[in-house]
Amino acid sequence: MKKLYTIILLSVIHFALIAQISHTINTGGYYYTPSTLTIEVGDSVIWINDGGLHDVNGDINTITGQSFNNPVTFDSPSTNTVGAVIFAYKFTVPGTYNYDCSVGTHAQAGMVGSLIVNTQSTSTAGLILNGVLDIDLPTGGSTGKAIHIKALQPIPDLSIYGIGIANNGGGTDGQEYIFPSISLNTGENLIVCRDTAAIISYFIGCNSFDVIIQDDSSVITQNGDDAIELFENGIVIETFGDINVDGTGEPWEYKDSWSYKDSTGSVTFNGSSWVMGGVDCSDGSTTSLSSNCPYPYCSSQSGNNVDITFNVDMSQNLDPFNTPELNSTFNNWCGNCNQLTDFDGDDIWELTVSLNPGDTIEYKFSADNWAFQETLDSNESCTNGLSNFTNRFLIIPTVNTNLDEVCWGSCSPCATGFQSIDSYQVNVYPNPTSNELFISSVSEIKYLEIHNSLGQKVYGKSLKSLQVNLDISNFSNDFYTAKVVFEDNVSIVNFIKN
């Protein structure tokens, strides 16, 4: 639906989409997503309104009252039309652009964004950044710092490429490390690190990198809040992070952790998505396989595998789906490569996978090649405990194991049947409503989930309360279904937002 709005509205405002690439930023309740974006000169950016009254202000900083000093200033009108284009612009001047939402106190609440517009390069993307590591190793110091690159085509002379570390958001330091004059074949993976022996030891039991290079010049010194630039013939062809922003607290922070390029990632730079290991996730680990966050490139090579059967109950999932799938660190979160089956039609979907005993994996269930995925409570016992990127957590047992069935989005089995509304006296009011919704019961509500008329999940939260007070002013006008979950039962109630 958003694409349809985009086409219609852009034709109305005569926006000439003749740029190399068109990027979309979604705008809603105190967010721009992605909040940071790296593009090239000639690219276009379109801001789409997900709901609420918002604008795109690149002129005067709403918080400080000072000019953003952007290479080109811009300031859009505000709109509260869902699906509308708030602003669209083709960037022809390179540089860093900061902006915010000047409506009310939205900027003060964190509704800010930034764009880095790089000069177009003539690179054919023969080499890409594939991973950035700041692992906490037993050897200490800088021994866990490394950068992982991958060749997308034959590289006769790697020395035309280099790396720059943009420390602490202080902007580019230019090309600081030059790769040696060696060749790479298509698909080969190279890691440049401060301590070859330490990296080899950490990745023991994993598939090995094709080339490992030790940086004796002490350039590879990035901390987990530093952006990385990849150069070709002295020109930046790819950037990880924002060179003008200290990454501490940013979605792309990788302190004592790693970042890995993957199409399913939640952090995006110039069209490439990155999966984040989670801050401090490698603390106390001695190998990748035994850590809380195995590096996705690392997969076990052991031949003494065991069969593990995963079971997920989809009977109480309200999202329309065709085929559930298992995504994990062991399959590099590959999408639909490990699909589950339900041969007996009981809504319990199963998959048996051969895995290495003793490995620590993270995983979650999704459906239809990541069309949607389960949302887990980080406080539940089966998860990794991370508030961001909450995944299921499992140490592979030493014998063939049929894991207990779990309900989609839960560490427990599904409730044994839906109860009538009267049995738990669930009240929803006012109904219809426009801004505020109350849901109450005589029994404690453990979890609340809301879906729109298309079956899309718009809200989900674990609770311990007899009453929930929700601000739904940013919800679209629609018919909604609320799943109210108790200790051992579930009630379904409906309401209308108008």
TAMOMO-V24925 format. One record per helix or strand. SS is the DSSP state (H for helix, E for strand). FROM is the first residue (numbers start at 1). TO is the last residue. Records with the same first field share a line. If there is no record, write none. Layout:
SS: FROM-TO ; FROM-TO
This chain:
H: 2-12 ; 158-160 ; 167-169 ; 196-202 ; 329-331 ; 421-424
E: 22-28 ; 31-33 ; 36-40 ; 44-49 ; 54-54 ; 57-57 ; 60-60 ; 67-67 ; 75-75 ; 79-79 ; 85-90 ; 95-100 ; 112-118 ; 127-134 ; 145-151 ; 155-155 ; 161-166 ; 177-178 ; 184-184 ; 189-193 ; 206-206 ; 211-214 ; 227-232 ; 235-240 ; 258-261 ; 267-269 ; 272-276 ; 300-300 ; 305-313 ; 324-328 ; 339-339 ; 341-341 ; 348-356 ; 360-367 ; 372-373 ; 383-383 ; 392-395 ; 401-402 ; 406-407 ; 418-418 ; 427-429 ; 433-433 ; 436-451 ; 457-471 ; 478-485 ; 490-497
